[in-house]
Amino acid sequence: MENNQTRFWDPENLKSNQFITTAFGLMLLVVSLYVFTQTNLQGNWDILENNFLLTYGFTLFYLIVVLVHNFNNHSGIRRFRSFGPNIILLQLANVSAFTLNQSIPIYPESSNGLTLFLIVTNVTLIIYAVFRNYIPKILHPLFLLIFSAGLVFTFYQSILAIPGTVLTALTFWFFGISLHILVPYIFFFVYLRLVLQLCEGRPVLFAIPGTIVGLMVIITIFLSVKISRVNEIIETTFHESHSPYADNDLPIWVTVSSKLPDDVFTKLALGGMAEFNTGQGFEPSFLSARRGDEHNPFMVVLSLFQEQIDLDQSEREKILKSLYNHRHQNEEHLWSDESLITKAVVTNIRLYPDYRTAYTELTLSIKNTAKHDGNRGEALYTFHLPEGTVVTSASLWVEGIERKSILTTRAKADSAYQTIVGREQRDPLLIHWQEGNRVTARIFPCTAYEDRQFKIGFTSPLQYKQGRLIYHNIDFQGPSWENASESITVMNGALPVQFESDLTLNTDGNNRTYFGAYETDWTMSFQAPPISPEPFVFQHKAYHMQQLKSKEAAQTYSAVYLDINQSWTRELCNDASRYLDHGPVFICLREKLVPVNKDTYDKIATEAREQNFTLFPFYQIGNQEHALVVTSSHQLTPNLSDLTQTPFLEKLEHYFKQPRKVDVLNLGEEITPYFKSLHELNAIKLISIDPDELQELAQDRLFVTHPESDSLRSNIYGGFTISRSDSDLPNSTSTPSHLMRLYEYDNLMGQIGVDISGMRSRENDFLHAAATAHILTPVSSLIVLETAMDYERFDIQNQSQSLGNANLSNTGSVPEPHEWLLIITVGLLLLWMYLKR
């Protein structure tokens, strides 16, 4: 290394061209980094279609520049004595190696933490190489700390690269491409030299690299203890589940989930072994890295000393999916979506304040960033819906033309999609209902040749709260939207009174607009006007909306069941204990209903509070007509579909075939996916209250009741009821069709009930009602196919007497028969005039 007293841009340096050489290298490094960010090929093993040749070319070109610099200033091309240019050359080689890894996956993708670490260490190294003569000595310990961490990591990385050196020795003659595997070794010796130099003359500074090594060891031991705890829980649960008195209604992975400590370290331990590529100890994934794996050094080192989590892959995925919101990531793909991004989002919202509903259309543009025109991607989106929201329209643009969706059974839609996408590789759009207020949309193919567009429409009840109506934005997961632009238009006949929004919306006449970066979570609210008395009429059925009139009524419950878990505070448990004054009380403990009294309540409630969550066993309730379940939880839980073919779900389905709903009191606004599914399927009568109200309700045994009958549906979220009655009035042309769609959705969900196992076999029984209202349900799906022959081939027919796809401009209802006659007559007249001309 050069004398530290030498100035970087003094006359001697300028004379030796070191300043110019370094500056030129920095410019090439910036360009190379930009080229790397534009590379998004995922393991296609074709470097000719990648930007690798560009970044590698920059490295080779700068190598020649450095060699010439060495010859002119150090009397030999192999005398690499100029520290700044040498480090810039090493960084260029590093960028080239990362670019090569995009097409030839030697190493798995770095985890977010590792990526941040690499950015910090490399930027620090560049700063030190360029400005080291001007860095105060007081900052040297900070640089030593970062370089020590880099030294430890590159030592680990060098060990992983050992098997690759054999291949390098055999193939280095091929333009030197395989020499990229040696980059970690060079980094290791650079960091080692810097650490020794910074510690030279100050032995006390050697404590810093020692601390880094010790910290790495401590973290590894800590994670090992956490994983040992997870394995201990799994082993204990296995033995408990096979004891003579065990109740095996639930699979082991559910029981394990309810017992695991709910902290970030447990998630890392469980997720690390399931998600990260551990490489089976120090066996690297060289030339065999799977895309989608994440590289976490701690997990790789940990696999040397710690056994893998004692659950098979499918069980681990279920835990991650149900407890850590990985459902979208674990959805099945027929084609990859790694090169896809969400380019733009157009959100159009029409408010119907006097009907307490809103219709939202999202139009999304999908871009395939792959450089190869033949790359085909399958886009998968998961939309998270406000309570009571139903999908009522969908479209796909095919060759620039918008094609509207057709509603059919889920089985037919799946068959068509699997055949066309899996074998024929043509254009479909498929939208499915999912549990937990979710829907998924699949779009294929998304090519680099053109951007794909699709549209999905939602009919939503506006939330009614303290005299105001609240609109909640519809969020989604899917191809990255980080750089997506969004335009929002909120349409309304007149400006709402006392309008508020946490998103800045500009006023444009009676509309409000926004343009900028995509916003995921925002709301708007305004004063609720009186509900319109005008009904919506279709096919001799009238749908009336009225204000919901609820009342608190004293109830005589045969028993009260407390669904206690870790989200319950001691104060909440004390408030719930007031139910002991009025009759039998049970606590749900490990999926069993345990009777309690004043002497045993505190002990069992404390034990129940150790549970992450519970799946309340409704089928253990004796007399559901006079039972009250009190629940509260902020924890994610498995969905009903996760429990298919388990005794628990079979007993639950059998129990809920009885028409009477169980009263459920939910404390707080959050509802677990388990209770949310039962509520969606109209199996329970769920009321959410503020936890502070529990003491009064428990003392007076009150429960909020709402009117309900075969022809009247109550919407607590929106604060309204919709009734259906016979009518001789003509079909409506001005009243929104969303009244009928919301009523039929709620009515149909009640008829389907908790029948997850037999749902597919009953699809045809409910298709007519779903198709008439054109609504997405558990038994119906929306699909767009490329040609009319495709619909005919899979027996997918558009129902003639249907509301059809909802839209922004009208009610969505079809014309009356006499209106059809008028339209046909006018059409024939125009055709005759054209032919005559």
N, C-alpha and C positions, 0 to 999 in steps of 0.2 A: 504494500500500500504506500502511496506517496506521503511525503512529510505533511503532517497536519497543519503546519504553518504556511504551506503554499496556498496562495490565493487562487480561487477557481478561475477568475478572469483577469489575472495580472498579465503583464506583457509576455512573461515567459510562457504562460498557458496559452495565450492567444497565438504566440509564435508556434507552439507545438500543435495547434489546431484542436486541442482537447475540448475547448469550449464549443467549437463548431461541431465537432464529432458528437458530443453529448447532446447538444440541442437538436441535431438532425435525428439522432436515435430516439429522442423523446417524441419528436414529430411522427416518426414511423410507428412508435409504440401506440400513440393515440389513434392513428389510422388503423393499426392492426386490431386494437380493442374494439373499434367500431365495426370492423369486418366480422369479428367474432360474435358480437351481439346480433348481427344479422344472420347468423348461422343457426338453423333450427332443424337440421336433418337428424333423425333419431335412429342411429344404428342401421343405415342402409348399406354399409360396407363399400361405398363407392366414393372415393376421395375426389374423383373428377367432377362430381356434382356438388361438391362442398366448397366452402371458402378456404379450405385448408391450403390449397395451392397458393393462394394470395398471402396468407399469414406466413407460410413456410418460405415463400419467395422474399417477403420482407426480411425474414430472419437471415436467409442466405446472403441477401444483398448487403445487409448491415454487417454481417460477418466479414465480407470482403472489405467494407469501409474500415472496420477495426483492424484487419490485417494490414491494410495499407498504412493506417495510422501507426501501427506498431513498427512497421519497417522504417517509416520516416523519422520516428521519434525515439525508438528504442533499439534500432539497429538489428531488427529481427522480427519476422512476422509472427513467431510463436511466443514473443515476450509480451504477455498480457499484463502490463504494469499500470495501465490507466483504469483506475477503479470505476469511475463513472461510466465510461463506455462499456466496460465489461458487464456491469450490473444491468445496463439497458439491453445489452445483447442477450443476457440470461432471461430477462423478462420477455423479450420477443420470442425466445425459444419456448418459454412457458405458455404464452398465448397460443403459439402454434400447436403445442401439445394438447391444450384444451380444445382447440378447434378440431384436431384429428380425432379426439375422443368423441366428438359429436357423431361422426360417421362410423368409427370403429370403437365400440364401447369397451375400452380396456378397463376403466374404472367406473363404478356406478355413479349416479348423480350425487353431488355433495348435498348434505342436509343444509337447511337454512343457516344453522349455527356455524357449520364448517365453512360455508361460503363467506359469511361475514368475517370469520377468522382469517381466511386466505386474503380477502381484500385488505384488511388492516395490516397484516404482516408484509404484504407486497408493496403497498403504498408507503409504509414506513421505511422499507428497504430502499425504495427509489428516492425518498426525501433525504435519507442519510447519505446515499451515494452522491447526490448532486450538491447538497448544502452542508456536508459534514464539517467543513472548515468554519461554519458560522453558527453551529449549534452550541449553546452554552454547556459547560460541563455539568451544570445542575440538572440538565435534562438527560444526561447520559444513562442514569439508572432506568429511566423510562424506556429508552431505546434498548437497553440491555434486557429488560423484562420481556419486550416484544420479541427480540431476537432469540432469547432463550426458549420462548414458546415455539417459535419457528424451528429452532434446532430440534426440539423434542418431536415435533410433528414430522419433519423431513426425515428424521431417523426412522420413525415408524413407517413412513411412506417408502423409504429406501428398502426396508425389509420386504414390504409387499411387492416391490419391483424386482426382487431377486430372480424369480422364475422367468421373468421377461428378458433378463439379460442373456439367457441362452439363445432365445430367438433373435436377439439383437446381434449376437456374434455370427449368426448364420445368414442374416438378411441385411446387414448394414450397407452392403454394396448396392442395394436398391435405392439409389439417390439419398441414402442416409436417413430415410424416414424412420426406421426403427430406433435410431439413436435418441429419439424423444424420450425413451424409457430411462435415459441416463440423467435427465433434468433433475429429478429429486436428489441424486447423489451430489450434483454440483451445488445445489441449494444447501445441502447439509454441510459441505465443507466451507461454503461462504459464511453461513451462520456460525459455524464453529470458530472460524477465524475472527469474526467480529466480536463474538463473546469473549474470546481470549484477549483480544486487543483492548476492549473496553474495561476488562478487569485488570489489565497490566498495571502494576504499581499500586493497585488498590485491592489487596486480597479480600477485603471485607465484602466487595461486590460479588464474589463467588457465591454468596448466600442467595443471590437472586435466582440464578439458574437452578441451584439446589432446591429453592422454594417451589419453583415451577414443577420440577420433577416430583417433589413430595406432594404437591397439590394434585397432580395427575393421578398419583397412586391413591390418594385419599378418595378422590371422586370415583375411581374404579372400584375401590373397596366398598364405598357407600352404595353404589349401584348394585354391587354383588349382594350386599345384605338385603336390599329391596327385592331383588329377583328371588333370593332365597325365601323371603317372606311370601312372595306370590306363590312359589312352588309349595311352600308349607301349607298355605290355604287350599291349594288344589288337592294336595295329598290328603289332608284332613277331610275335605269335602267328599272325596272319593270314598273313603272308608265310612263316613257317616251315611252316605247315600246307599250303601250296601249293608247297613246294619239291619237286624231283624225287625226293628220298629220304624224303619225309614219309610217316608212317603215320597215316592219317586215320580210325582206328577210332572215335575219340571226337569229339564236336562241339567247336567252338571254345570255347564258353562253359565247358565242363568244364576244358579246358586252361588257359584264362584264370584260372579259379577257383583252380587249384592253384599259380599263380604270383603271385597278388595278395598284397601285404604284409598279413599278418594283424594289423591294428591297428584301433583305433576310428576313426581318421581315414579309412582306406580304406572302412570300412563307411559312414561318414557321406557320403563322396564318392559312393560307388556308390548307396547308399540315398537320398541326397539328390536326386540327379538322377532316380531312378526313382520315389520316393515323394512328394517334396514338390512342391507346386505352384509352379513357378518363374515362371509367368506369361509365359514367353517374353520374358525381359528385364524391362523396366519396364512392359510391357503388363499391367495388372492383370487379375485374373480377375473383374472387376466384372460382376455379374449372370450369371456363368457358372461359378462355383466348383463343382467336383465334390466331393461328400461323400466322405470317405475320404482326400482330399488333406490334406497338412499344410503349414502356412505356416512356412517357415524363411527369415528375411530374408537370411541369408548366402548361401543358395542362389539367391535371386532376384537379388541384386547380382552374385553370381558368374557368373550366366548372361550378364551383359553382356560379360564379358571372357574367358570360357572356353567352348569348344565342349562340347556335350553328350557324355555317354559314348557311344562309338561301338559300341553294341550296341542291337539293337532291343528293344522292350518285353518281348517274350516271353523273350528270353535273359536280360535283367536280372532278370526275375521268377524265373527258374529259379535264378540265382545266389543271390538273396536267400532263396529258399525252401530251397535245399539247404545253404547255408553259414551262414545267419543265422537258422535255425529259424523261417522265415516260412511254413511249410506250412499252418498253420491259417488264417492271414490270406489266403492265396491260394487257398483252396478256393472252388469256384464256388458262388454263391448264386443261387437263383431269385427270392428275395425278400430284402429288407433285414432286418438284425438290429440296426440301430443304436439302436432304442428298447427293446431287450430287456435284462433283467438276470436273473441267477440269484438268486432270492429266498431259497431255503432248500435245504439238503442234508441228507438223512437217510441215514446210513451204518449198515447192519446187517451184522455180520461173524459168521459161524459158523466156529469153528476145529475142525479135525479133527487134533489133534496126532499121534495114533497112525497117521494116514494121511498126515501131512506136507502137508496141503492146507488151504485156506481158501476159503470161499465168501463173496463180498462183494456186497451189493446196495446200489446207490446210487439213491435216489429224489430227483429234482430238481424243484423248483418254479420255473417261469419266469414272470416278470412283464413285461408290455408297459407301459412308462411313458408311452406316447403319450396325449395328451388326447382323441384322436378314437377313438370306439368302433369305427369301420370300419378302423382301421389294422391291417394284418396283417403279422406278422413271421415269418421262418423262422429258427429257432434251430439253430445248428450247434455241436456239441461234439466235441472231440478228446480222447480218453482215452489217457493214457500208461501202459502196462501193465508190471508186473514181468515178468521173463523167464519164458516158458512159460505165461503167463496166456491163457485163452481165454474169450470171451463165451459164456455158456450160457443166458441168459434175457433177456427184454426185455418191457416192457409200456407201454401208453399209456392214459391215462384219457380216455375219450370220454363226454361228458355225465355225468360222475361215476362211470362204470363202468370198472373195469380191464379192458383188452383185452390178452390174451396175444399174443406174437409167433408168427409162423409162419416156418419156414425154407424158403427157395427159392433158385433160382439168382440170381446177381448180375444177370444180364441181365433176368430177369423183374421183379426188385425195382426196378431202375432204370426200366424201362418203366412200371411202375405208378406210381412216385413222380413221374416227369416228367409223366405224363398228368394225375394227380390234382392235383398242386400247381401245375403250369404252366398248366393249362386249367380244371380244375373247382374248384380252390381249396377242397378239403375235407381231412379228417383223415387223415394218414398219419404213421407213424414208420418211419425207414429207418436201419439200422445196417450199416456196411461194415467189413470187415477192411482194414487198411492196412499197408504195410511199416514196419519199425522198431518193432515192439511198440506199434502204435497202432490205434485204431478210431475211426471217426467216426459220430456220430449226428445225424440231422436230424429236426426236429419242426416240424410245420406244421398249422394256423395258430396263431400266438400273438397273441391280440388283447387290447386293453385291457379288453374285457368281462369276461374271467375269466383266472385264472392257469392255465397248462398244467402237467401233471405227467407225467413218464415215469420208468420204472425200468429199470435195466440191471444184470445180474448177471454176475459174473466168477468163474471157477474158477481158483485160483492154487496153484502149488506153493509151500510155504514154503521160504525159503532155509535150507539146512543149512550151518552154519559152526561148526567147533570144538565140536561137541556141543550146539549151540543152534539153535533154529528162529527165523527172523526173518520177520515180516510187514511188508511195505512198503505204505504207503498208495497208493491209485490216484488220481493227480492228473489234472486236466483243464484244457483251455482252452475258453473259450466266452463267452457273455454274462457281463458283469462280475459277479464274486462278491465284490467288495470289502466289501459290506455284508451279505453272506449269513450267516444263522445256520446252525448245524450241530448235529445230535444224533448221537452215536455209541453203538452198543450192540455190545459184543463178547460173543458167546455161546459157552459151552463147558460140557460136562458137569460138569467139575470144574476148580477153579482151577489153572492151569498152575504148575509148580514154578519158582521163581526168576524170577518175572515182572518184566520191566523195560520201560519205555516212556518216550520223550522227550515224550509228551503226557500231561498229568495226567488219569488215568482214575479215577473213583470206583468202589468195590466195591459191588455190589448183588447179594447172594447169590452165585451162581456167575458172574454177569455183571459186566462193567465198562462204565461209561457216561461220557459226556462231553456237555456242552451249552455252547455259546458261539459265538464267531466261527468261520467256516470255516477249517480248517487244511489247508494244501496238502501239506506234506512232513513225515511223521512215521513212526516205526516202533515196533514192539513185539517183544520177544523173550522166550524162555523155554527151559528145559531140554528137550531132545528126549527123549520117552519111546520105548520100543521100538516098532517098527512092528507093527501088528496082523496076525496071520496070516489073518484072516477075509477071503475074497475077495468081490468084488462079482460077481453072476451075473445075466446078462440074455440071453435068447434062446439058451440052451444054450452061452453063452460065459462063462468065469470069468476074472476079472482079479485077479491077485495082486500085491501090493506087497512088495518086499524091500529091505533095505539095499544100497546100491550098494557094490560091492567093486572098487575101482580099484587099479591097480598101476603102478609105474614100471618100464618095460621098455626095455632097450637096443635101439635101432633102427639098422638099416643103411640109411641114406638114400643114394639115388643123387645127390641134390643138395639143398642148403639155399638157400632164397630169402629174402632179408631185405627187408622192406617198410619202408624207412627214410624218415622224414619229419621235420618240424621238432620233433615231440614227443620224438625220440630225443636223449638227452644223449650227450656224448662217452664217458662211462663205459659207457653201455649199448652203444654201438657197439664199444667195446673188448672188452666181455664177449662180444658176438656174434662177434667176430673169431676166437674159439677154434674155430669151426666150420671154419675154413680148414685146421686140422690133420687133418681127417678126409675131405675130399673136395671136389668142386666147390661153389663158393658164387657166387650171383648176387645182384645188388642191383637193385631196381626203380627205374629212373630214367626219368621221363617216359613211363610205361606201357610201357617196354621192359626186358627182363631182361638186364642187362649182366654178363658174367662178370668176376670179380675174382680177384686173387691177393694175396699179402702185399705186393707192391710197389705195386699200384694201389688197394688197399682203402681207405686213408685218404683219398685224393683223391676217389674216386667216392662214398664215404660222406658226405664233407663236402658235396659237390654235391647229394646226395640229401636232405640235411638242410635244404636251402633250400625244399623242396617243402612246401606247406601240407598236402597229402594226396596219396595215390595211390589209383587204382582198380586193384588188383592184377590183371594179365592172366593168369588161371589157364590159359587156352587156350594160352599159350606154354610151359607146362611139358611136357616130353617124356614122362616116365614118372611119372604121378601116384601109382602104387602105392608108390613109394619116394621121395616128395618131402615136404619139410617147409617150410612157410611161417611165418616169424616176423614178427609185426606188432605195432604199438603206435601208438595215435593218440588224441588228445583232440579232434580237429577233426571237425566235421560234414562229411559227404560226400553226394553225390547218391545217391538210391535207385536200385534197378534200374528201377523204372517211369519214372524221369526219362530213361532211356537207350533207351526204346522206339524201334525202327526205326533204330538205329545199328548199324554193323558190329560194334562192341564187344560189344553185348548178343547179337547173332546168333551170334557165335563163342562167347560164354560159354554160351549155351543149348545149342549143339551139343556143347560140351566136357562139360558136366555131364549129358548123357544117359547117360554111362558110369556104371555102378553104384558104382564105388569112390570113396570120399570122400578128399579131400586133408586131411592132418594140418595144422592151423593152431595155432600157439602164440601166444596173445595175452598181451602183457605189461601187467598191470594189470587193474582191474575194468571200465574203460570199453571199449566196443566201438563202432567206427564204424558208422553206418547201413548202409554197403555190406556189411561182414562180418556185421553182425547179420541182414541180409536173407538172405544165403547160409546162415547158421547156422539161421535159422527154417525155411528151405526144405530143411533136411537135406542140403545140397550139400557141406558141409565138416564135418570133425570138429574143433571148436574147443575148446581148453582154455585157460582163463585162469589165469595164475600171477603171483606177485609178481615184479616185475622183478629183485629181488635174487637170485632163484633161477636166473636165466638162465645165469650163469657155470658153475654146477655142471652144469646140464642140457646145456649146449653142450660142456663138457669130456668128459662121459661119454656124450653122445648119447642122452639119456633122453627118453622121451615117456610121458605118462600114458595108459594104455589102459583101456577100459571094455567090458564084455560087451555084445554087440549081435547080434540076429538078426531074422528075419522076424517072430517072435512075442515079442520082448523089446525093450523100449524103455528106454534109460538116460536118467535126468534128473540131470545133473551139478549143476545149480543146487539141486535139492532133495535130492540125495544118496540117490536111490532108483532102483529099476528096477520096471517094471510089465510083467508077462508075461500073455499071453492064451492060453487053452487051452480045449478042448472040455469040456463039463460036462453032467451029467444032473441037477444040482441045480435046484430051483425058483428063480424070480427072487428076488433079494434084496429084503428089506423094511427092513432096518436098516443094512446097510453103505452108505456114501455112494456115489452113482453117479458121483462125480467121478473115481474111478479109471478108469472106462471113458471118460469124456469126455477126460481127459488123454492116455490111451493112443491113442485114435482120432484125436485132434488131431495128435499127433506122427507117428503112422503115416500119416495122410492128407497131411500136409505133405511127408513123404518121397516119397510117390507123385506129388504134383503137381510137385515139383522146380522147377528154374529154367526156367520156361516162361512168362515174362511175356507174350510176344507171342501165344502160342497158348492162353493160359489160358481165355479166354472160350469158345473152341470145344470145350473139354473139360469144361465145367461139369456137364453131365448125367452124365458118367462117374463123378463123385465125389459127386453129390448124395445118393444113397441112404445112403452111409456117414455123411456129415455130418448128414443129417436124422435118422438113427437115434440118433446121440449128441446131436443138437441142439446143434451147435457152429458158431461163426462161423469161416469159412475164406476163403482168397482167392477161392474159387469159389462160396461160399454167403453169403447175406445174411439178416438178420432184418428182418421187416416187419410192421407193424400197419396194417390198412386199416379203413375205417369200417363197411362192411357185408359180409355174406356174398356179396352179388352182386358186390362188387368183387373178391373172391378168385376167384370163378368166372369173371369177365370176363377176368382176366389169367392164368388157368390156374395159380393158386397153391393147392396142396393141402397139407393137413396130413397127414403120414405117420402111419398108424395105429399101427404097431409102432415107437414111438420113445420115448426117455426124456422127451421134451417139455422144457418150460422148467424149469430147476432152480429150487429154492426153499429157504427157510430151515428149513422144518419137516420135510421128509422127503427121501428119496433121489432123488425125481424119476422113478422108474421106473413104468412102466405095469403094471396088474394082469395076472396070468396069465389065460388063456382061461377057466378054471373060475371065477376071481374075477369076470371080466366077466359070466359066466352068473349068478352069485349076485347081483351088483349089479342086473342087469336084472330078475331074478325079484323081488327086494325092491321095486324101483321099480314093477313092474306090480302087486304086491300092494297097495302104498300107494295107487296110482291107483284100483284096484278098490274099496278101502275108502272112498276119498273120494267116488267116484261113487255108491256104495251109500248113503252117508250123505246 
